[in-house]
Amino acid sequence: MSKVALCFSFNTNKTSLAAKKIAEAFGQTQVELVNAESITPEEFLSYKKYILGVPTWFDGELPNYWDEFIPALEDLDLKGRKFALFGNGDQKGYPENFVDGMGLMAAILEKCGATLTGYTSTNGYEFERSKACRGDQFVGLALDFENQGKQINQKIKDWVDQLKKEF
Ligand SMILES: Cc1cc2nc3c(=O)[nH]c(=O)nc-3n(C[C@H](O)[C@H](O)[C@H](O)COP(=O)(O)O)c2cc1C
């Protein structure tokens, strides 16, 4: 299997922690850590499989580092490339925008022709609205460190097992 780009901001706390756990579960040699804060289109296109860390900020928005890469990303042809998203959010603090960032990123990637994998069930979460929902699934793995901290390790383990089959 070619290396998976595990792309997230190295400047974050919780997203970085989740990425570290994902890398461990995947096997360090299977993934390459890529800093979303300094990614270029050329580097991005050098991979075929991607796991993107996409937390939600600003009441339902992407963090600045992703917003800055989006114009370049929108110009890329991502046909034949597989993506899985994980996104931190806070379902109690932001029940009307829970993990919206994953939904925003999923829509952009799909417009570029990408294939999305790694959907997960919304069972066990409590929120009102999320742009990351498709029916009763999230378009990736929703991680809520604030309210479900004890479930993070198991959720990541299950998700990585799922990705190993889907990638
Ligand atoms: C100012 C602010 C705005 C936030 N907005 C949202 C939001 O709209 N939806 C959501 O699910 N979580 C929201 N969150 C929660 C963060 O996504 C959560 O704390 C996440 O773990 C941050 O990850 P990071 O520190 O790795 O970027 C917000 C947090 C802050 C501090």
Ligand as a Chemical Component Dictionary entry (heavy atoms), coordinates in Angstrom:
data_LIG
# 
_chem_comp.id                   LIG 
_chem_comp.type                 NON-POLYMER 
_chem_comp.pdbx_formal_charge   0 
_chem_comp.three_letter_code    LIG 
# 
loop_
_chem_comp_atom.comp_id 
_chem_comp_atom.atom_id 
_chem_comp_atom.alt_atom_id 
_chem_comp_atom.type_symbol 
_chem_comp_atom.charge 
_chem_comp_atom.model_Cartn_x 
_chem_comp_atom.model_Cartn_y 
_chem_comp_atom.model_Cartn_z 
_chem_comp_atom.pdbx_ordinal 
LIG C1  C1  C 0 -13.879 29.866 19.380 1  
LIG C2  C2  C 0 -14.262 28.415 19.168 2  
LIG C3  C3  C 0 -15.213 28.109 18.218 3  
LIG C4  C4  C 0 -15.611 26.773 18.025 4  
LIG N1  N1  N 0 -16.593 26.489 17.114 5  
LIG C5  C5  C 0 -17.012 25.193 16.986 6  
LIG C6  C6  C 0 -18.090 24.858 16.107 7  
LIG O1  O1  O 0 -18.668 25.707 15.436 8  
LIG N2  N2  N 0 -18.466 23.551 16.010 9  
LIG C7  C7  C 0 -17.862 22.559 16.731 10 
LIG O2  O2  O 0 -18.255 21.395 16.614 11 
LIG N3  N3  N 0 -16.830 22.858 17.580 12 
LIG C8  C8  C 0 -16.403 24.125 17.725 13 
LIG N4  N4  N 0 -15.383 24.419 18.581 14 
LIG C9  C9  C 0 -14.728 23.328 19.343 15 
LIG C10 C10 C 0 -13.417 22.902 18.699 16 
LIG O3  O3  O 0 -13.606 22.349 17.409 17 
LIG C11 C11 C 0 -12.755 21.858 19.580 18 
LIG O4  O4  O 0 -12.367 22.446 20.782 19 
LIG C12 C12 C 0 -11.581 21.169 18.911 20 
LIG O5  O5  O 0 -11.133 20.145 19.757 21 
LIG C13 C13 C 0 -10.442 22.117 18.578 22 
LIG O6  O6  O 0 -9.439  21.369 18.002 23 
LIG P1  P1  P 0 -8.002  21.994 17.755 24 
LIG O7  O7  O 0 -7.617  22.660 19.065 25 
LIG O8  O8  O 0 -7.134  20.857 17.439 26 
LIG O9  O9  O 0 -8.126  22.972 16.634 27 
LIG C14 C14 C 0 -14.993 25.737 18.777 28 
LIG C15 C15 C 0 -14.014 26.080 19.738 29 
LIG C16 C16 C 0 -13.660 27.395 19.941 30 
LIG C17 C17 C 0 -12.633 27.700 20.993 31 
# 
loop_
_chem_comp_bond.comp_id 
_chem_comp_bond.atom_id_1 
_chem_comp_bond.atom_id_2 
_chem_comp_bond.value_order 
_chem_comp_bond.pdbx_ordinal 
LIG C1  C2  SING 1  
LIG C2  C3  SING 2  
LIG C2  C16 DOUB 3  
LIG C3  C4  DOUB 4  
LIG C4  N1  SING 5  
LIG C4  C14 SING 6  
LIG N1  C5  DOUB 7  
LIG C5  C6  SING 8  
LIG C5  C8  SING 9  
LIG C6  O1  DOUB 10 
LIG C6  N2  SING 11 
LIG N2  C7  SING 12 
LIG C7  O2  DOUB 13 
LIG C7  N3  SING 14 
LIG N3  C8  DOUB 15 
LIG C8  N4  SING 16 
LIG N4  C9  SING 17 
LIG N4  C14 SING 18 
LIG C9  C10 SING 19 
LIG C10 O3  SING 20 
LIG C10 C11 SING 21 
LIG C11 O4  SING 22 
LIG C11 C12 SING 23 
LIG C12 O5  SING 24 
LIG C12 C13 SING 25 
LIG C13 O6  SING 26 
LIG O6  P1  SING 27 
LIG P1  O7  DOUB 28 
LIG P1  O8  SING 29 
LIG P1  O9  SING 30 
LIG C14 C15 DOUB 31 
LIG C15 C16 SING 32 
LIG C16 C17 SING 33 
# 
